[in-house]
Amino acid sequence: METGLQGKRVLVTGASGGIGSACARAFAAEGCELVLHFHRGRDRVEALQAELGGATAIGADLTKEDDAERLFAEAGRLDVCAAVAGVWPQGDLPVWELPLERWEETLRANLTATFLTARGFLRGVAQSGHGSLVMIASTAGLFGEAGHADYAAAKSGIAYGLLLSLKNEVVRVAPRARINVVCPGWTYSPMTRGAIDEELV
């Protein structure tokens, strides 16, 4: 199937993780020019870089505004952004036991990081008049997740409030730009491996 992605310059955030690396491989198979973002997973991204050949790797903490802005400055022109970076906090905690610190960390790692990514990419879209942003949320954001109200709230913010606001805003500057959300269920990845019963996989 012809996707029209050949030669497009694509940023994948969270490329050191399971979903991010799978996205990077899929884009590479379509002939895209890749920019791979990582935070703590430098070794995994360098291995992915070697596997795919020719990809650029940039490290940044996307919960920090300066780091996010530097990422886009270094990435340069982009056609597509897959905003995958996020963290699922291990440990089931009902909301009455959930520390404020974990709540705030989870929202920063998921909702704030996605906001800063979207903002950085859409600033470029406003100048170029085109682009496609795909944000990764979760089924937890659609249906809730007992023991992870923090994660569910962050992903719901992406899947509903952020998505619906951005799609109404971007048409003012780039009528042909696209903004979408994908909401995966459980995936077997380095982040979730310790929380999944191996016998059930």
Number of C-alpha atoms within 10 A of each C-alpha: 4 6 6 10 17 14 13 18 19 26 33 25 31 28 30 26 22 16 20 25 21 13 18 28 17 12 20 20 12 17 15 22 22 26 24 25 28 24 16 14 14 16 11 15 26 17 12 19 19 11 11 14 12 12 21 16 21 19 19 19 17 28 21 14 16 12 15 19 18 15 23 19 11 12 19 11 16 22 21 23 23 25 27 27 27 27 17 14 18 12 9 13 15 13 14 6 9 15 10 11 8 13 18 13 17 24 22 19 21 27 24 22 23 29 19 20 26 21 16 19 24 26 14 17 22 16 10 15 17 19 22 19 25 18 26 22 29 22 17 21 22 16 10 17 16 14 17 21 20 27 29 24 21 25 29 23 22 26 22 14 11 18 20 15 11 17 16 11 13 21 14 10 16 17 13 11 20 16 18 15 19 14 17 13 10 11 13 15 14 11 16 15 11 11 10 13 8 9 5 5 7
